Amino acid sequence: MMRGGGMGNMQNMMKQMQKMQKKMAEAQEELGQQKIEGTAGGGMVTVIVTGHKEVVDVQIKPEAVDPDDVEMLQDLVLAAVNDALKKADELTNNTMGQFTKGMNLPF
């Protein structure tokens, strides 16, 4: 005769969920420490963001600075930021995706 199926399973599930949440929190924290580089104009502009999409550094090579063409520089900065953010998104999806894979969570 099988005993204690109901409650034990429930507690087990809760334990698993707590473990998972802890791992997810750790992964989130690690993402915040990652530095992701986005570039534009063949490296004329480089933007560094964290896995939490916080811009931490912007580097602009002197030759990218043309007083007569500020728009080009703005475009390069925009492109570099977007490049970095896109990579940050991919990193986040890869990192956090491992947690949602085995679970059929509706997202």
C-alpha positions, 0 to 999 in steps of 0.5 A: 500500500502506498502512503503519503502520496499527496502532501509529500509530492506537494512539499517536494514540488515547493522545494524544487520551485524554491531551488529553481527560484534561487538559481534564477536569482543567481543567474539574474545577478550574474547577468548584471555582472556580464559586460556586453559590447556593441559596436558601430562604424567598424568599431568607431563607436563602442558601447558596453552594457550589462546583462541588465541593459545598463549602459556602463561605457561609451567609447568614441574614436576621435575620427568618428567626431566630425563637427560638420556631421554630428548626425552620423555620430548620433547614428553610430552611437544609436546603432552601437547601443542597439547592437549591445542591447540586442546582444544583452537580450540574446544573453538573457534569453539564453541564460534564463531560457534554461529555466523555462525550457522544461516547464510549460509556463505560458509566457 
